[in-house]
Amino acid sequence: MINKRLLIKNLLAHNDENSFYDKKRKIDITHKEGKAKFLKHICALSNSNPKNNSYIVIGVEDEDNNIIGVDFFDDSKIQNLINAYLTHPPIVQYENIPFPHLPDDKVVGLVTIRAIDKITSLKKNIWKYYGGAVFFRDGSMSMPKVFDIEIKDANSKIVQAIESHAQNNIEYTLDGVMHFMNKRQDYNPQYKVFKEYFVLCWAGQEKIVKNETFFSRVDIELINEQVRLFYSTLDEVSIGFDEDSFKIVEYVNLGLHNSSKYYPLEETIIHFENNANYNINTSLLFEAPQFDKKVLHHIYNTNNAIIDKLKKGIALRKNEQTDLINLPETYLICYFNDFDDAMEKLNDARPYIKLAGNEVYDNYKESIRILRKVKYS
């Protein structure tokens, strides 16, 4: 089993990006431009490496390989995005890898691309790229190219060597468990060994509601691979497990006028097998809450007026400052109630929301995360 933290270190040791490896400071697939660029790199790496894995490391400075980290990214629907836009799509996995020196809310993103030995191309137009375009890696660049029928396999031995040097061992596993247990002492850290092989650690702030146990500030890591499986400072989560599996049910808190309710969002089940393999299955549970349309029209117009004020640099009144904190959530509710351009307005307002403070911006990121899960299901 590959220790993904070691794998990232080994990839970074190859200081120059190449035809099997790319690195990014960050990615943003909430906008067409960012989504298009991400798809272009996936397409190029897949085509340039038909026989071996390719990788994108996210959260690294390009000049000096300094690891700065990015926000935890829930990847459960990213394959749906790949399938929607690419012909002969590769198998793509996004994993969140914690590093000891990073803050708790930061990880390094690792994208693994497994080609299917067929030419991958854009299925339809996106941003400035046309449907049918084919990309390859040219050094550190992803470029459109006319391709030969036969693609040379130049990287398999190098990639195999890098992956071989990133194999996990008992020392790394024990160190990982000890680090997690010490780091999460304030939130009742626990661990369990599945199938005498897999070690999973989790921690969270416990809360009992109507004889049911929920957790907030949840952190779950698969220690063998040094992968963070779940992290949230906002949501409520229920956790259950048996000898073969570990189940997470995530809830989101939505409502209007200081009256909110928890709605089940997604269920994730990790199945551990006897052959030292595991698989993760996710299913969407969310049913969008419906509210009175007249009330929503009032809230929608209020949100638009607040954004206009922010754009013009006009100071907000006290009640508008309160509405601003809830603005990402209320725009999301409007979108779920058929205000089709609500999320577009929210995305356009992102630069002004970011300047409004951490609380508002955290709410914005949470709303975008929920939308992404629902949209690509």
C-alpha positions as CSV (number, residue, x, y, z in Angstrom):
1,M,0.0,0.0,0.0
2,I,1.3,3.4,-1.0
3,N,1.9,6.1,1.7
4,K,0.6,9.1,-0.2
5,R,2.6,11.6,1.9
6,L,5.8,9.8,0.9
7,L,4.6,9.7,-2.7
8,I,4.1,13.4,-2.8
9,K,7.6,14.0,-1.4
10,N,9.1,11.7,-4.0
11,L,7.2,13.5,-6.8
12,L,8.4,16.9,-5.5
13,A,11.9,15.6,-5.6
14,H,11.5,15.7,-9.4
15,N,11.7,19.5,-9.2
16,D,10.6,20.0,-12.8
17,E,7.0,19.2,-13.9
18,N,7.0,16.7,-16.7
19,S,4.8,14.4,-18.8
20,F,3.6,12.3,-15.8
21,Y,3.5,14.9,-13.0
22,D,2.1,18.4,-12.5
23,K,1.9,20.7,-9.5
24,K,-0.4,23.6,-8.7
25,R,-0.7,26.2,-6.0
26,K,-4.5,25.7,-6.1
27,I,-7.3,24.7,-8.5
28,D,-10.8,26.2,-8.7
29,I,-13.5,24.2,-10.5
30,T,-16.4,26.4,-9.4
31,H,-15.8,28.7,-12.4
32,K,-15.7,27.7,-16.1
33,E,-12.1,28.9,-16.6
34,G,-10.8,26.9,-13.7
35,K,-12.9,23.8,-14.6
36,A,-11.6,24.0,-18.2
37,K,-8.0,24.3,-17.2
38,F,-8.3,21.3,-14.8
39,L,-10.0,19.2,-17.5
40,K,-7.2,20.2,-20.0
41,H,-4.5,18.9,-17.6
42,I,-6.4,15.7,-16.9
43,C,-6.7,15.1,-20.6
44,A,-3.1,15.9,-21.3
45,L,-1.7,13.7,-18.5
46,S,-4.0,10.8,-19.5
47,N,-2.9,10.9,-23.1
48,S,0.8,11.3,-22.3
49,N,0.8,8.3,-19.9
50,P,-1.3,5.4,-21.4
51,K,0.5,2.7,-19.4
52,N,1.0,4.2,-15.9
53,N,-0.4,6.6,-13.4
54,S,-0.1,10.4,-13.7
55,Y,-0.3,12.8,-10.8
56,I,-1.2,16.4,-10.0
57,V,0.0,17.8,-6.6
58,I,-2.1,20.8,-5.3
59,G,-1.0,23.2,-2.6
60,V,2.7,23.6,-3.6
61,E,4.5,26.8,-4.6
62,D,5.8,26.4,-8.2
63,E,9.2,28.2,-7.7
64,D,10.6,26.4,-4.6
65,N,8.2,23.4,-3.9
66,N,7.2,25.0,-0.6
67,I,4.1,23.1,0.7
68,I,1.5,25.6,1.6
69,G,-1.6,23.4,1.5
70,V,-5.2,24.0,0.3
71,D,-8.6,23.6,1.9
72,F,-10.0,20.0,2.3
73,F,-11.7,19.1,-1.0
74,D,-14.5,16.6,-1.1
75,D,-13.9,14.6,-4.3
76,S,-16.8,12.2,-4.2
77,K,-18.3,13.6,-7.4
78,I,-15.2,14.6,-9.3
79,Q,-15.4,11.5,-11.6
80,N,-18.8,12.6,-12.7
81,L,-17.3,15.9,-13.8
82,I,-14.6,14.1,-15.8
83,N,-17.1,11.8,-17.4
84,A,-19.4,14.7,-18.4
85,Y,-16.7,16.5,-20.3
86,L,-14.1,14.0,-21.6
87,T,-14.4,11.2,-24.2
88,H,-12.6,8.0,-23.0
89,P,-12.3,9.5,-19.5
90,P,-9.5,8.3,-17.3
91,I,-10.2,7.1,-13.7
92,V,-9.5,10.1,-11.6
93,Q,-9.1,10.1,-7.8
94,Y,-8.7,13.2,-5.6
95,E,-7.2,12.6,-2.1
96,N,-6.5,15.0,0.8
97,I,-3.1,14.3,2.3
98,P,-2.3,15.9,5.8
99,F,1.2,17.2,6.5
100,P,2.3,17.7,10.1
101,H,3.5,21.3,9.6
102,L,0.2,22.5,8.0
103,P,-2.7,23.9,10.0
104,D,-5.5,21.5,10.8
105,D,-7.8,22.9,8.0
106,K,-5.1,22.5,5.3
107,V,-4.0,19.5,3.3
108,V,-2.1,18.8,0.1
109,G,-4.4,17.6,-2.8
110,L,-3.2,14.6,-4.7
111,V,-4.9,13.8,-8.0
112,T,-4.2,10.4,-9.4
113,I,-5.0,9.8,-13.1
114,R,-5.3,6.2,-14.4
115,A,-5.5,6.2,-18.2
116,I,-7.6,3.6,-20.1
117,D,-5.1,3.3,-23.0
118,K,-7.3,5.3,-25.4
119,I,-7.1,8.8,-26.6
120,T,-8.9,11.2,-24.3
121,S,-10.5,14.4,-25.8
122,L,-12.9,17.1,-24.8
123,K,-16.5,16.0,-25.4
124,K,-17.9,19.5,-25.7
125,N,-17.0,23.1,-25.6
126,I,-15.9,24.7,-22.3
127,W,-14.4,28.2,-21.9
128,K,-12.0,28.7,-24.8
129,Y,-11.5,25.0,-25.6
130,Y,-13.5,23.4,-28.3
131,G,-15.1,20.0,-28.2
132,G,-12.9,17.3,-29.8
133,A,-9.7,19.0,-28.7
134,V,-6.9,16.6,-27.7
135,F,-4.1,17.6,-25.3
136,F,-0.7,16.2,-24.5
137,R,2.1,17.2,-22.2
138,D,5.0,19.0,-23.7
139,G,7.5,19.2,-20.8
140,S,5.6,21.0,-18.1
141,M,2.9,22.4,-20.4
142,S,-0.5,20.8,-21.4
143,M,-0.8,21.6,-25.1
144,P,-3.2,20.8,-27.9
145,K,-1.5,18.5,-30.5
146,V,-2.1,16.4,-33.5
147,F,-1.3,12.9,-32.2
148,D,0.2,9.8,-33.8
149,I,-1.6,6.5,-33.7
150,E,0.9,5.0,-31.3
151,I,1.8,6.9,-28.1
152,K,5.3,6.2,-26.7
153,D,5.4,4.8,-23.2
154,A,8.4,6.6,-21.8
155,N,7.5,6.9,-18.1
156,S,6.4,3.6,-16.7
157,K,9.7,2.6,-15.2
158,I,10.2,6.1,-13.6
159,V,6.7,6.1,-12.1
160,Q,7.0,2.5,-10.9
161,A,10.3,3.5,-9.1
162,I,8.6,6.5,-7.5
163,E,5.7,4.5,-6.3
164,S,7.9,1.7,-5.1
165,H,9.8,4.1,-2.8
166,A,6.6,5.3,-1.3
167,Q,5.4,1.9,0.1
168,N,4.1,2.0,3.6
169,N,5.5,0.1,6.5
170,I,4.7,-0.6,10.2
171,E,6.8,2.3,11.4
172,Y,5.0,4.9,9.3
173,T,1.7,3.4,10.4
174,L,2.5,3.5,14.1
175,D,3.9,7.1,13.8
176,G,0.7,8.1,12.0
177,V,-1.5,6.7,14.7
178,M,0.5,8.3,17.5
179,H,0.6,11.7,15.7
180,F,-3.2,11.6,15.2
181,M,-4.0,10.6,18.8
182,N,-1.7,13.3,20.2
183,K,-3.0,16.0,17.9
184,R,-6.7,15.3,18.5
185,Q,-6.6,14.9,22.3
186,D,-9.3,17.6,22.7
187,Y,-11.8,15.7,20.6
188,N,-11.8,12.2,22.0
189,P,-9.6,10.5,19.3
190,Q,-10.2,6.8,18.6
191,Y,-8.8,4.2,16.3
192,K,-9.9,0.8,14.9
193,V,-8.0,-1.9,13.0
194,F,-10.0,-3.4,10.1
195,K,-9.1,-6.8,8.6
196,E,-6.0,-6.9,10.8
197,Y,-4.4,-4.5,8.3
198,F,-6.2,-1.1,7.9
199,V,-5.9,1.5,10.7
200,L,-8.5,4.2,10.7
201,C,-8.5,7.1,13.2
202,W,-11.2,9.6,13.9
203,A,-12.1,12.3,16.3
204,G,-15.0,14.8,16.8
205,Q,-16.9,16.8,19.3
206,E,-19.7,14.6,20.6
207,K,-23.3,15.8,20.9
208,I,-26.3,13.6,21.9
209,V,-29.7,14.7,20.4
210,K,-32.8,12.6,21.2
211,N,-30.6,9.5,22.1
212,E,-28.7,9.8,18.8
213,T,-24.9,10.7,18.8
214,F,-23.6,13.2,16.4
215,F,-20.2,14.8,16.0
216,S,-18.9,18.1,14.8
217,R,-15.3,19.2,14.1
218,V,-14.8,15.7,12.6
219,D,-11.5,14.5,11.4
220,I,-11.1,11.0,9.9
221,E,-7.9,9.5,8.5
222,L,-6.8,6.3,6.9
223,I,-3.4,6.0,8.5
224,N,-2.0,3.3,6.1
225,E,-2.1,5.7,3.2
226,Q,-1.9,9.0,5.2
227,V,-5.1,10.1,3.6
228,R,-7.7,12.4,5.3
229,L,-11.1,10.9,4.4
230,F,-13.2,13.5,6.0
231,Y,-12.8,16.9,7.6
232,S,-15.4,19.5,8.7
233,T,-15.6,22.3,11.3
234,L,-19.3,23.0,10.5
235,D,-21.4,20.0,9.8
236,E,-22.9,17.4,12.1
237,V,-21.9,13.8,11.3
238,S,-23.1,10.4,12.6
239,I,-20.5,7.6,12.7
240,G,-21.1,3.8,12.7
241,F,-18.9,0.8,12.1
242,D,-18.7,-3.0,12.3
243,E,-15.9,-5.4,11.6
244,D,-15.9,-4.9,7.8
245,S,-17.0,-1.3,7.3
246,F,-17.1,2.3,8.5
247,K,-20.1,4.5,7.8
248,I,-20.3,8.3,7.8
249,V,-23.6,10.2,7.4
250,E,-23.1,13.9,6.9
251,Y,-25.8,16.5,7.7
252,V,-26.1,20.1,6.7
253,N,-27.8,22.9,8.6
254,L,-30.1,25.1,6.5
255,G,-32.9,27.5,7.3
256,L,-34.2,31.1,7.3
257,H,-34.7,33.7,10.0
258,N,-32.7,32.0,12.7
259,S,-34.8,28.9,12.3
260,S,-32.8,26.0,10.9
261,K,-32.9,22.3,10.6
262,Y,-30.4,19.5,9.9
263,Y,-30.8,17.7,6.6
264,P,-29.0,14.5,5.7
265,L,-26.6,15.3,2.8
266,E,-24.5,12.2,2.0
267,E,-23.7,8.7,3.2
268,T,-20.2,7.4,2.8
269,I,-19.4,3.7,3.5
270,I,-15.8,2.4,3.5
271,H,-15.7,-1.3,2.9
272,F,-12.6,-3.2,3.9
273,E,-11.8,-6.5,2.2
274,N,-9.6,-9.5,3.1
275,N,-7.2,-9.0,0.2
276,A,-5.8,-5.7,1.6
277,N,-8.1,-3.6,-0.6
278,Y,-10.9,-1.2,0.3
279,N,-13.5,0.7,-1.6
280,I,-15.5,3.8,-0.8
281,N,-19.1,4.2,-1.8
282,T,-21.0,7.4,-1.5
283,S,-24.7,8.1,-2.0
284,L,-26.5,11.4,-1.9
285,L,-29.4,11.6,0.6
286,F,-30.2,15.3,0.2
287,E,-33.7,16.5,-0.5
288,A,-33.8,20.2,-0.9
289,P,-36.0,22.0,1.6
290,Q,-38.8,24.1,0.1
291,F,-39.8,27.5,1.4
292,D,-42.5,30.1,0.8
293,K,-41.7,31.8,-2.6
294,K,-42.8,35.3,-1.4
295,V,-40.4,35.1,1.6
296,L,-37.6,33.9,-0.7
297,H,-38.2,36.7,-3.2
298,H,-37.7,39.2,-0.4
299,I,-34.5,37.5,0.8
300,Y,-33.2,37.2,-2.8
301,N,-33.7,40.9,-3.5
302,T,-32.1,41.8,-0.2
303,N,-29.1,39.7,-1.0
304,N,-28.8,41.4,-4.4
305,A,-29.0,44.8,-2.8
306,I,-26.2,43.9,-0.3
307,I,-23.9,42.7,-3.0
308,D,-24.5,45.9,-5.0
309,K,-23.5,47.9,-1.9
310,L,-20.4,45.8,-1.4
311,K,-19.4,46.4,-5.1
312,K,-19.9,50.1,-4.7
313,G,-18.1,50.3,-1.4
314,I,-21.2,51.5,0.5
315,A,-21.2,50.7,4.2
316,L,-23.8,48.2,5.3
317,R,-26.4,48.8,8.1
318,K,-26.3,46.6,11.2
319,N,-29.1,44.3,10.0
320,E,-27.5,44.0,6.6
321,Q,-24.2,42.9,8.2
322,T,-26.2,40.1,9.8
323,D,-27.8,39.3,6.5
324,L,-24.4,39.2,4.9
325,I,-23.2,36.4,7.2
326,N,-26.2,34.3,6.1
327,L,-26.1,35.4,2.5
328,P,-24.3,32.3,1.0
329,E,-26.7,30.0,2.8
330,T,-29.8,31.9,1.7
331,Y,-28.6,32.2,-1.9
332,L,-28.1,28.4,-1.8
333,I,-31.7,27.9,-0.5
334,C,-33.0,30.2,-3.2
335,Y,-31.2,28.1,-5.8
336,F,-32.7,24.9,-4.5
337,N,-36.1,26.7,-4.8
338,D,-35.8,27.4,-8.5
339,F,-34.0,30.8,-8.4
340,D,-31.7,29.6,-11.2
341,D,-29.2,32.4,-11.2
342,A,-28.8,32.6,-7.4
343,M,-25.5,30.7,-7.4
344,E,-24.2,32.6,-10.3
345,K,-24.8,35.8,-8.4
346,L,-23.0,34.3,-5.4
347,N,-20.0,33.3,-7.4
348,D,-19.8,36.8,-9.0
349,A,-19.8,38.2,-5.5
350,R,-16.9,36.0,-4.2
351,P,-14.2,38.7,-4.2
352,Y,-16.3,41.0,-2.1
353,I,-17.4,38.2,0.2
354,K,-13.8,37.2,0.7
355,L,-13.0,40.8,1.9
356,A,-16.0,40.7,4.3
357,G,-14.3,38.4,6.9
358,N,-13.6,34.7,7.6
359,E,-17.1,33.9,8.9
360,V,-18.8,35.0,5.7
361,Y,-16.1,33.4,3.4
362,D,-16.3,30.1,5.3
363,N,-20.0,30.1,4.8
364,Y,-19.5,30.8,1.1
365,K,-17.1,27.8,0.8
366,E,-19.5,25.6,2.6
367,S,-22.4,26.5,0.3
368,I,-20.3,25.9,-2.8
369,R,-19.2,22.5,-1.4
370,I,-22.9,21.5,-0.8
371,L,-23.8,22.7,-4.3
372,R,-21.0,20.8,-5.9
373,K,-22.0,17.5,-4.2
374,V,-25.7,17.9,-5.3
375,K,-24.9,19.2,-8.8
376,Y,-22.6,16.3,-9.9
377,S,-24.6,13.5,-8.3
